[in-house]
Amino acid sequence: MAKGHGLDYYGVLHSVVELVYAEGMKVHLFKYRWFDTGAQSMKMDQYGNLSVNTATSAYEDDPFVFATTVKQVFYLDDLAKGDAWKIANIVHPRNIYRAATLGVTIPGPEADAYQEPNAVGIHDVATVRDNNVKHG
């Protein structure tokens, strides 16, 4: 699902495209097969469930969206309307936070990463067995 111009757009993810620009900057795009969002292709029932006709398609000339602008949706069979109709169930992920909303500052690349002096439970490197070496 993607939002744009006051409308919600529903579709199925077709592929993921990664564009790499100079200096390693990356942009991720999602390519979708969009469903028609017209009044005949989307119906709301008395319980607030939105059904989408997945046999219709639209926006074939504009399949790409930024990965940051979409939400995950599960489609459930709408048994009342038929095979092509699916109920769009929007996923609300839990326990996922942006560091900026928590008041945490993220150090820049110049900051040294912290590392424990010894790995937990391994006191002597000689006691570590390398499984890729034939013993014997």
Buried (B, 14 or more C-beta within 10 A) or exposed (E): BBEEEEEBBBBEEEEEEEEEEEEEEEEEBBEBBBBBBEEEBBBEEEEEBBBBBBEBBBBEEEBEBEEEEBEEBEBEEBEEBEEBBBBBEEEEEEEEEEEEEEEEEEEEEEEEEEEEEEEEEEEEEEEEEEEEEEEE
